[in-house]
Amino acid sequence: MVFNCKFVRDSIGEFEVDLINEFFQGFVNHALVTLHIDNLAGNNAHHQAETIFKAFGRALRMAVELDPRMAGVMPSTKGTL
């Protein structure tokens, strides 16, 4: 897992931003996936966290969503899963 996020504060209210990294590390460990998160800029920890989770949700949906254009085609470069 790659997690490149420099938060401007240590907490959002009473929520410690270090827990965001812990959440994604737990997800990666149990889902057995590779994950790269880069937050390129930001000056509000709340908005930074919001964009990280929103982008993750969108990427996850795209990864698991069925694509009707691929009906009957094996989604693998090697032809098998």
C-alpha positions in Angstrom: 0.0 0.0 0.0 1.2 3.5 -0.8 -0.4 6.3 1.3 1.0 9.7 0.4 -1.1 12.2 2.4 0.3 15.1 4.4 -2.5 16.3 6.6 -2.4 19.9 7.8 -3.6 18.9 11.3 -3.3 15.8 13.5 -7.1 15.6 14.1 -10.5 16.5 12.7 -12.4 17.4 15.8 -11.7 14.4 18.1 -10.9 12.1 15.1 -7.2 11.4 14.7 -6.2 11.5 11.0 -3.7 8.7 11.5 -6.7 6.4 11.7 -7.4 7.0 8.0 -4.1 5.3 7.1 -5.0 2.5 9.6 -8.4 2.0 7.9 -6.9 1.6 4.5 -4.1 -0.6 5.8 -6.7 -2.9 7.3 -8.7 -2.9 4.0 -5.6 -3.8 2.0 -4.6 -6.6 4.4 -8.0 -8.2 4.4 -9.1 -7.6 0.8 -5.6 -8.7 -0.5 -5.5 -5.8 -2.9 -2.9 -3.2 -3.9 -3.9 0.4 -3.1 -2.2 3.7 -3.9 -3.6 6.9 -2.4 -2.0 10.2 -3.2 -3.5 13.4 -1.9 -1.5 16.0 -3.8 -2.5 19.2 -2.0 -4.9 20.6 0.6 -5.0 23.0 3.5 -8.1 21.6 5.3 -7.8 18.2 6.9 -11.6 17.6 6.7 -11.6 18.2 3.0 -8.5 16.1 2.5 -10.1 13.2 4.2 -13.4 13.7 2.4 -11.6 13.6 -1.0 -9.6 10.5 -0.1 -12.7 8.5 0.9 -14.8 9.8 -2.1 -12.1 8.9 -4.6 -11.6 5.5 -3.0 -15.3 4.8 -3.1 -15.5 5.7 -6.8 -12.5 3.6 -7.7 -13.8 0.7 -5.8 -17.2 0.9 -7.5 -15.5 1.0 -10.9 -13.3 -2.0 -10.0 -16.3 -4.2 -9.0 -19.0 -3.0 -11.3 -20.1 -5.2 -14.2 -19.4 -3.8 -17.6 -22.0 -4.8 -20.2 -19.5 -4.1 -23.0 -17.5 -7.0 -21.7 -20.3 -9.6 -21.6 -18.8 -13.1 -22.3 -15.2 -11.8 -22.2 -12.8 -13.0 -19.5 -11.5 -9.9 -17.6 -7.9 -11.1 -17.6 -4.8 -10.5 -19.8 -4.0 -14.2 -19.5 -7.5 -15.5 -20.4 -8.3 -17.1 -17.0 -8.8 -16.1 -13.4 
